[in-house]
C-alpha cells in the first residue's frame, strides 16, 4: 500500500474505535510512558492536541511543563503551554496555541503523532512532513510516537526525508 492508502485506512480504523477501547489503550500508553526514565526526567515535553480519536495526551496538562506545536511561516515550532492557554484551529484542522514563547531548543522529550509506525521506528504522519523537517533541524534528546495497537505496521516505503523515532508506545499490553 502507498502511504496515502495507509493514512486513509488508519484514519478510518481509528474513527471506528469504540470509546472503551480508546480509553483502555490510552491507559496502557500512559503506563508505558510513566516507566520511561527519559520521560520521567524530562524538563520540557512536547505533545500534541488530539484530533478525533487520536491518542489523547491532554491529562499531562497541569502535571508537566509542556509545549504544543504551531506552524509558523510553513515551519513547525513549539510554544510553551501556560495555564489557560488559548488554542485555535489551524488551516490544517489542528488545534494550535494562539500565542506564546517558542521553546524548540528546550524540548528534551517529544511525543510525535502518527497514523502508523514501523517496528524500525519510521512513522507515517499526516503527509505534510512538518515533524520530519523539525526532527532533521532540531533533534530533542528523545522523540517517541504513541499509537493504538493496530497502527503498528510491517512495511511502507521509507523516503529519504523520513526521520526515525527513538521509540514508540502502543496501546497493546
N, C-alpha and C positions, 0 to 999 in steps of 0.2 A: 504494500500500500504506500501511497505517497504521503508526505507529511500533511498535506491538506485533507486527505481522506481520513488519516488518523485523527487529526484535530476534530473534524466533523463527527466521527464516531465517538470519540471521548466526550465531547460536549453533550451529545445525545444521551450516552450512557450515564453521565453524571447527573443530567437533569431528570433521568428516570429513577434515580436512587430514592428510597423511602427515608423518611426522617429518622427512624430508629437506627438504620444502617449508617447514616451520616453521623449521627451522634456517637455511635459506638466507635467508628473508625477515627473520628476526631479525638476521642479519649485515648485511643491506642497511640495515635501520633503524638499527643502531648506527653504521654508516658515515656515514649522513646526520646523526645526532646529533653525531658527532665533528667534523663540518665546520661545525656551527652555532656561531658565535662567542659567542652568548649562553650556550649550554650549556657551552662551554669555560671561560668566566669566572665562571659561577655559583658562589656560595659555598655555597648550600643548594639541593639538588634534591629536589623531592617526586616520589616514584614510587609504584607500587602493587605489591602482591604478586599474581602472576598466578593467575587462576582458569582451570582447564582448559587449553586451548590458546591462551590469551591471550598477547599479546606479552610475552616474559619479559625483564624489566629487571634481574633479580637479579645479573647479572655486575657491576653497578655497586657492589654491596655490598663494602665494603673499599677501594674506589677513590675514592669521593667522600663528602662529607658529605650524608647523605640523611635524608628524613623519609617516614614511611608514614602512610596515612590511618587514622583511627579515628572511629567515630560515638560522640559523647558528648552525651547529652541531646538526641538527634534532630538534631544538627548535625555536619557534617564538620569534623574538626580534623586536624592533622598532628603526629605525635610524632617527635621526633628519634631516629634509629636509633643505637644504641650496640652495640658488639661483643657477640655472644651474646644479642642481644635475643630475648626470649620472645614468641611470637605465639600467638594463639588464634583459632579460627574464630568469627566473629560470627553472629548470628541470620540474617543475610543470606547466610552462606556465604563471606564474605571473611575472609582472614587479616589480623588486626589486631594491633598491638603491645599487649601486656598492660598496660604502664605506660610512663611516661616523660614528658619535658617537651614541652608544646605549643609549637610554633615557627611557627605560622601566619603571623605577620607577618615572619618572617625569610626565607621562601621567595622566591627570585628566579627560579627556573625550575621550572615544574610540568609533569610528564608525566601526561596525563589518559587514563584508559582510555576506550575507545569500542567500540561494536558496529558503528557506521557513521559516516562523516563525509562531509558535502557539500563540494564544491570551495570553497564560500564560508566553510568553517571551522565550520559548525554541526555538532554531533555528536548521535548517539543513544547514550545510556548505558544503564544497566540499569533505568531507569524510576522511580527514587526521587527524582531531582532534587538529590541532595546536592552534586555538583560544580557544577551551575549556581548553586545557592544560595551556595556558597563563593565562586565567581568573581564573583558580584554583590556579596558582602560584602567580600571581600579579593581584590584582583587582583594576582597576582605580576607581576614585570616581563615574564615570558613564560610563556604557557600553550600547550603543544603536545600534540597527540594522536599516538598511534602505532597503526597498524592494518596488517593484511595487505592486499595489493593489491585483493582482491575486496570489501573493506569500504568502499571509496570509491564513493559512490553519487551519482546525479544529482538525486534530489528526495525530499523528505518535507516535511510541513507543519511549519513553524517556529512554535513557540509564543512568546508574549510573554516568558515566563520563561527561554527558552533563551539561553545565553551563547555567543558565538562564541569559537573558539580563535584564537590568533595565527598558528598554523601547524599543519601535521601532516605526519607522515612515514609513507610506506607501504613495504611490502617489495618494491615494484616497482623494478627498475633504472631 
